[in-house]
């Protein structure tokens, strides 16, 4: 098989789909029932009547050809007939629990998986030098994009010089690391310095310590929720290539998680999630009233969740002029391109270089 030709075809086809069929991500906030109605999807939300008694709401019909994936935040009633239908139409579902933690995904059949790619991924993982080369690039990309965010606010009167210098000091240790766990430690140091700068960037909210499962304050709640959305989008992009999401290089592959999605998400979290958080909080589009605070936890309420999800989705679909392709591409498509670049590297077609903001 000519893999150079394959990747050109895949990129061309993927771009054509996004332009002409306009497949979208749908977010199900209410509990309800999702079923097949001929060649249409039918969602019946569960609501409460005036007396607080659960009842069925107005059904919504969704043309299957418009759906790329679902994010499910409430309980979902579905059967095997529906999942067969979703699989046939290459539609994914991502599930989140009450605390907004990602709990799992239904992914269509891995029709693009190829034995040659799995062997290449495994070979690179088992080769310590190759694994470290790839893992370093994920950290370089993440660190660079964090610095770009800091530079943006430094130019706008927020003093980020000390923070940027400290991140540069930690980044200098990336090349010295000899094992993935050392790289993870360096990444943790970089991210801690970066998160400390949130207190300077944000006007009315404080970051405090990074807390999760559950998050303890508003900023941590947004970071955790946004990172899970970024992870899910990376998983979806991986699934649309020949890569196997369970074989990773920076994060240690483990049971019950798609660790390659964690690797790729490192690059895009500063670009997508963090920029959305800064914008929403500083423009007061999300305020304290959009959170539910309980003992040792702070979560977005229903209204806040809808605002945040809408903003992240808009960011995913925002376009930039791609230097190599010389055309506008969305951030969502950039994630898929990152997967193709990694795949080419694993097949020995090119050296992997992570996406870095250039504006």
C-alpha positions as CSV (number, residue, x, y, z in Angstrom):
1,X,0.0,0.0,0.0
2,X,1.3,3.5,-0.9
3,X,1.0,5.2,2.5
4,X,2.1,8.6,1.1
5,X,-0.9,8.4,-1.3
6,X,-3.2,7.1,1.6
7,X,-2.5,10.1,3.8
8,X,-3.1,12.6,1.0
9,X,-6.4,10.9,0.3
10,X,-7.5,10.8,3.9
11,X,-6.7,14.5,4.5
12,X,-8.5,15.5,1.3
13,X,-11.6,13.4,2.2
14,X,-11.7,14.6,5.8
15,X,-11.6,18.2,4.7
16,X,-14.3,17.6,2.1
17,X,-16.6,16.1,4.7
18,X,-16.2,19.0,7.1
19,X,-17.0,21.5,4.4
20,X,-19.9,19.9,2.6
21,X,-21.8,17.7,5.0
22,X,-21.2,20.0,8.0
23,X,-21.1,17.2,10.6
24,X,-21.5,18.6,14.1
25,X,-21.0,17.7,17.7
26,X,-24.3,17.4,19.7
27,X,-24.4,17.9,23.5
28,X,-27.0,16.1,25.6
29,X,-27.4,17.8,28.9
30,X,-30.7,16.4,29.9
31,X,-31.2,12.7,30.8
32,X,-33.4,11.0,28.1
33,X,-33.8,8.3,25.5
34,X,-31.9,8.2,22.2
35,X,-33.3,5.9,19.5
36,X,-33.4,5.3,15.8
37,X,-36.3,6.5,13.8
38,X,-35.9,5.2,10.3
39,X,-32.7,7.1,9.1
40,X,-33.1,9.7,11.8
41,X,-32.0,9.9,15.4
42,X,-34.8,10.7,18.0
43,X,-33.9,12.1,21.4
44,X,-36.6,12.4,24.0
45,X,-35.4,14.4,27.0
46,X,-36.7,13.6,30.6
47,X,-38.0,16.8,32.3
48,X,-40.1,17.7,35.3
49,X,-43.6,19.0,35.2
50,X,-44.9,21.8,37.4
51,X,-45.2,19.4,40.3
52,X,-41.6,18.2,40.0
53,X,-42.7,14.8,38.6
54,X,-40.5,13.4,35.8
55,X,-42.1,13.4,32.4
56,X,-41.1,13.1,28.7
57,X,-40.2,16.4,27.0
58,X,-40.7,17.3,23.3
59,X,-38.8,14.9,21.0
60,X,-36.0,16.2,18.9
61,X,-35.2,14.6,15.5
62,X,-31.6,14.8,14.3
63,X,-30.7,13.8,10.7
64,X,-28.0,11.2,11.1
65,X,-25.9,12.6,8.3
66,X,-25.3,15.8,10.3
67,X,-23.9,14.0,13.4
68,X,-20.2,13.5,14.1
69,X,-20.4,12.7,17.8
70,X,-22.4,13.2,21.0
71,X,-21.3,14.4,24.4
72,X,-23.6,12.9,27.0
73,X,-23.8,14.6,30.4
74,X,-27.0,13.0,31.7
75,X,-28.2,9.4,32.0
76,X,-29.0,8.0,28.5
77,X,-31.5,5.3,27.7
78,X,-30.4,3.4,24.5
79,X,-30.4,-0.1,23.1
80,X,-28.2,-2.3,20.9
81,X,-30.2,-1.3,17.8
82,X,-29.2,2.3,18.3
83,X,-25.5,1.5,18.9
84,X,-25.4,-0.6,15.7
85,X,-26.9,2.3,13.8
86,X,-24.4,4.7,15.3
87,X,-21.5,2.4,14.5
88,X,-22.7,2.0,10.9
89,X,-22.7,5.8,10.5
90,X,-19.4,6.4,12.2
91,X,-20.9,8.3,15.2
92,X,-19.2,8.4,18.6
93,X,-20.6,9.0,22.0
94,X,-18.5,10.4,25.0
95,X,-19.9,10.0,28.5
96,X,-19.3,12.2,31.5
97,X,-20.4,11.6,35.1
98,X,-22.0,14.0,37.6
99,X,-18.6,15.5,38.5
100,X,-18.0,16.2,34.8
101,X,-15.3,13.5,34.7
102,X,-14.9,11.6,31.4
103,X,-16.0,8.0,32.0
104,X,-15.8,6.4,28.6
105,X,-16.7,6.4,24.9
106,X,-18.6,4.4,22.4
107,X,-16.5,4.4,19.3
108,X,-17.5,3.0,15.9
109,X,-15.6,0.0,14.5
110,X,-11.9,0.7,14.0
111,X,-12.2,0.3,10.2
112,X,-9.0,2.3,9.6
113,X,-6.8,0.3,11.9
114,X,-4.0,-1.4,10.0
115,X,-1.6,-4.0,11.1
116,X,1.4,-2.1,9.7
117,X,0.6,1.0,11.8
118,X,0.0,-1.0,15.0
119,X,3.4,-2.7,14.5
120,X,5.0,0.7,13.9
121,X,3.5,2.2,17.0
122,X,4.6,-0.8,19.1
123,X,8.1,-0.8,17.7
124,X,8.5,2.9,18.5
125,X,7.2,2.4,22.0
126,X,9.6,-0.5,22.7
127,X,12.5,1.5,21.3
128,X,13.6,3.7,24.2
129,X,15.3,6.2,22.1
130,X,12.4,6.6,19.6
131,X,9.9,6.8,22.4
132,X,11.8,9.5,24.1
133,X,12.2,11.5,20.9
134,X,8.4,11.5,20.3
135,X,7.6,12.1,24.0
136,X,9.9,15.1,24.1
137,X,8.1,16.7,21.2
138,X,4.8,16.6,23.1
139,X,6.4,18.5,26.0
140,X,8.1,21.0,23.6
141,X,4.8,21.7,21.9
142,X,2.9,22.1,25.1
143,X,5.6,24.3,26.7
144,X,5.8,26.5,23.6
145,X,2.1,27.0,23.4
146,X,1.9,27.9,27.1
147,X,4.6,30.5,26.5
148,X,2.6,31.9,23.6
149,X,-0.3,32.5,25.9
150,X,1.9,34.2,28.4
151,X,3.4,36.4,25.7
152,X,0.0,37.4,24.6
153,X,-1.0,38.7,28.0
154,X,2.5,40.1,28.6
155,X,2.0,42.4,25.6
156,X,-1.3,43.5,27.2
157,X,0.1,44.8,30.5
158,X,0.3,41.6,32.5
159,X,3.8,41.1,33.8
160,X,4.7,37.6,32.7
161,X,8.5,38.0,32.3
162,X,9.4,36.1,35.4
163,X,7.0,33.2,34.6
164,X,8.3,32.9,31.1
165,X,11.9,32.8,32.3
166,X,11.1,30.1,34.8
167,X,9.3,28.0,32.2
168,X,12.3,28.4,29.9
169,X,14.6,27.1,32.7
170,X,12.4,24.0,33.2
171,X,12.1,23.5,29.4
172,X,15.9,23.4,29.1
173,X,15.7,20.1,31.1
174,X,13.6,18.3,28.5
175,X,16.5,17.2,26.4
176,X,18.3,16.0,29.5
177,X,15.6,13.6,30.5
178,X,16.3,9.9,30.0
179,X,13.0,8.3,30.8
180,X,9.3,9.2,30.2
181,X,8.6,9.6,34.0
182,X,11.3,12.2,34.1
183,X,9.6,14.1,31.2
184,X,6.3,13.9,33.1
185,X,8.0,15.5,36.1
186,X,9.4,18.3,33.9
187,X,6.0,18.8,32.3
188,X,4.4,19.0,35.8
189,X,6.9,21.7,36.9
190,X,6.2,23.7,33.7
191,X,2.5,23.4,34.1
192,X,2.6,24.4,37.8
193,X,4.5,27.6,36.9
194,X,2.1,28.3,34.1
195,X,-0.9,27.8,36.4
196,X,0.5,30.2,38.9
197,X,0.3,32.9,36.2
198,X,-3.5,32.4,36.0
199,X,-3.9,34.6,39.1
200,X,-2.3,37.5,37.1
201,X,-4.2,36.8,33.9
202,X,-7.6,36.5,35.4
203,X,-9.3,39.6,36.8
204,X,-11.8,38.4,39.3
205,X,-11.0,34.7,39.9
206,X,-8.0,32.9,41.5
207,X,-6.5,29.7,40.4
208,X,-5.1,28.5,43.8
209,X,-3.7,25.0,43.7
210,X,-4.6,22.6,40.9
211,X,-7.3,20.4,42.2
212,X,-9.5,17.8,40.4
213,X,-11.8,14.9,41.0
214,X,-13.5,17.0,42.3
215,X,-12.2,20.5,41.5
216,X,-12.3,22.9,44.5
217,X,-12.9,26.2,42.8
218,X,-14.2,27.9,39.7
219,X,-11.0,28.0,37.7
220,X,-10.2,24.4,38.5
221,X,-13.7,23.3,37.5
222,X,-13.3,25.0,34.1
223,X,-9.8,23.5,33.5
224,X,-10.9,19.9,34.4
225,X,-14.1,20.1,32.2
226,X,-12.2,21.8,29.3
227,X,-9.4,19.3,29.4
228,X,-11.8,16.4,29.2
229,X,-13.5,18.0,26.2
230,X,-10.0,18.4,24.6
231,X,-9.1,14.8,25.4
232,X,-12.4,13.5,23.8
233,X,-11.8,15.5,20.7
234,X,-8.3,14.1,20.4
235,X,-9.6,10.6,20.8
236,X,-12.1,11.2,18.0
237,X,-9.4,12.5,15.8
238,X,-7.2,9.5,16.5
239,X,-10.1,7.2,15.7
240,X,-10.4,8.8,12.3
241,X,-6.8,7.9,11.4
242,X,-4.9,4.6,11.5
243,X,-3.4,5.2,14.9
244,X,-4.3,3.0,17.9
245,X,-5.3,5.2,20.8
246,X,-4.0,2.8,23.5
247,X,-0.3,3.0,22.4
248,X,1.3,6.2,23.7
249,X,4.8,7.6,24.3
250,X,4.7,10.4,27.0
251,X,1.9,8.9,29.2
252,X,2.3,5.3,30.2
253,X,-0.2,3.0,28.4
254,X,-2.6,1.6,30.9
255,X,-5.9,-0.2,31.3
256,X,-9.2,1.6,30.7
257,X,-7.7,4.7,29.1
258,X,-6.7,5.9,25.6
259,X,-3.3,7.3,26.6
260,X,-2.3,8.5,23.1
261,X,-5.2,11.0,23.4
262,X,-3.6,12.3,26.6
263,X,-0.3,12.8,24.7
264,X,-1.8,14.8,21.9
265,X,-4.1,16.8,24.2
266,X,-1.0,18.3,25.9
267,X,-0.3,20.3,22.8
268,X,-3.8,21.7,22.4
269,X,-5.0,22.4,25.9
270,X,-3.2,25.8,26.1
271,X,-4.4,26.8,22.6
272,X,-8.1,25.7,23.0
273,X,-9.1,25.2,26.7
274,X,-7.0,27.9,28.4
275,X,-7.8,30.6,25.9
276,X,-11.5,29.9,26.3
277,X,-11.3,30.1,30.1
278,X,-9.4,33.4,30.0
279,X,-11.9,34.9,27.6
280,X,-15.1,33.8,29.4
281,X,-13.9,34.8,32.9
282,X,-12.4,38.1,32.0
283,X,-15.3,39.1,29.8
284,X,-17.6,38.0,32.7
285,X,-19.6,35.7,30.4
286,X,-19.2,33.1,33.2
287,X,-19.6,34.3,36.7
288,X,-19.9,32.9,40.2
289,X,-23.6,32.2,39.7
290,X,-22.7,29.7,37.0
291,X,-21.2,27.3,39.6
292,X,-22.6,24.9,42.2
293,X,-20.4,24.9,45.3
294,X,-20.8,22.0,47.7
295,X,-18.5,20.5,50.4
296,X,-15.0,20.3,48.9
297,X,-16.2,20.6,45.3
298,X,-17.1,23.3,42.7
299,X,-18.8,22.4,39.5
300,X,-20.4,24.2,36.6
301,X,-24.2,24.3,36.9
302,X,-26.5,23.6,33.9
303,X,-26.4,27.2,32.6
304,X,-22.7,27.6,33.1
305,X,-22.0,24.3,31.3
306,X,-24.0,25.3,28.3
307,X,-22.0,28.6,28.0
308,X,-18.7,26.9,28.4
309,X,-19.5,24.1,25.9
310,X,-20.7,26.6,23.4
311,X,-17.5,28.6,23.7
312,X,-15.2,25.5,23.4
313,X,-17.2,24.3,20.4
314,X,-16.8,27.7,18.7
315,X,-13.0,27.5,19.4
316,X,-12.8,24.1,17.9
317,X,-14.5,25.4,14.8
318,X,-12.5,28.6,14.6
319,X,-10.2,28.7,11.6
320,X,-6.6,29.9,11.1
321,X,-4.5,30.1,7.9
322,X,-2.3,27.0,7.8
323,X,1.2,27.7,6.7
324,X,1.9,24.4,5.0
325,X,-1.6,23.8,3.4
326,X,-2.0,27.5,2.6
327,X,-5.7,27.5,3.4
328,X,-7.9,28.0,6.4
329,X,-8.4,25.1,8.7
330,X,-10.2,24.7,12.0
331,X,-8.6,23.9,15.4
332,X,-10.6,20.6,15.3
333,X,-8.9,19.8,12.0
334,X,-5.5,20.8,13.3
335,X,-5.9,18.0,15.9
336,X,-6.5,15.5,13.1
337,X,-3.5,16.8,11.2
338,X,-1.4,16.2,14.3
339,X,-2.5,12.6,14.2
340,X,-1.5,12.3,10.6
341,X,1.9,13.9,11.3
342,X,2.5,11.4,14.1
343,X,1.5,8.5,11.9
344,X,3.9,9.6,9.2
345,X,6.7,9.8,11.7
346,X,6.0,6.2,13.0
347,X,6.1,4.9,9.4
348,X,9.4,6.6,8.8
349,X,8.1,9.1,6.4
350,X,9.0,12.3,8.2
351,X,10.3,13.6,11.6
352,X,7.5,14.5,14.0
353,X,7.3,18.2,14.9
354,X,4.4,19.3,17.2
355,X,2.0,22.1,16.3
356,X,3.2,25.4,17.6
357,X,1.2,28.6,17.6
358,X,2.8,31.1,15.2
359,X,0.7,34.2,15.8
